[in-house]
Each structure stands twice: as C-alpha cells, then as structure tokens.
Amino acid sequence: MQLDEVPQDGLDYKERDKIRKLLYATDKDGHYTGIPSVGWEAENIATQGAWDEVTETLRETEAAVKAGKLSPIAYFMQKSLMDETLLAKYVGKWKWTVKRHMKPSIFSKLSDNVLTQYAAVFNITIDELKSFGKA
C-alpha cells in the first residue's frame, strides 16, 4: 500500500476521531514508513457493531442490578470489559467466589475490605459500588 492509499475513513463514536493506529505503507522510494490512520469503513462498521452490542449488554445488566437480580459487581465487570475469570485474577479470588459475589444477597454481606478490592479494580469508590442501581 502506498502512503496516499492508507485509509482515513473516520467514524464518529467513542471519540474515534482522537484514536489513531499506526499502519505501514511504502513511500515513493519503496521504503516502509509508519503513517497514522483512523481506519477504514469496513473496520469501522464492524467496530461500531461490537460497541453497540457491548452497550446493549451493559443496559441489560444495569436493569438486572436495579431489579435485584445481580449485584453491582456484574455491571462494573462488564463496563470494564472483563469476564469472571479476569476479574477473579485482579481481585485475587477464585472465579466461583466472584460469581457468588454477583448475587445481591451475598453482595450485601461483603465486608468493606472485599468491596474495596473490587472498587480499586473498577477505579471507583466503595460508595459508588455500594449505591449503584439504587434510587
């Protein structure tokens, strides 16, 4: 690909106009050189579809937290684009323990020590974690 062929099809979502990736193309002398790109249409459409799915899943999880079916840990885990295995590694717990903490009845009994571990991973305060979904 030549320098003037590097795709620059921007897409307006998630501050995409500020995101650049480095692609390599050949200059007029045939040498590879790095050039920033905002992507191309096909990639942008696929990425937009993926973000739409993440957003919808997050809405569903938020509704489940507000309905008392899941604890706020489930919401913030998804918001952080984590799964139970990854979150368990970050908080130093077993996966089954994290899964258990997603039950509202168990979550309400967790110590501030444990909640602080989760809050630190999610980069929120313990109060934000405790109060999410209430109101």
Helices and strands as residue ranges (DSSP letters): G 3-5, G 16-18, E 21-26, E 32-37, H 41-66, H 72-79, H 84-91, H 95-101, H 104-107, H 112-122, H 126-131
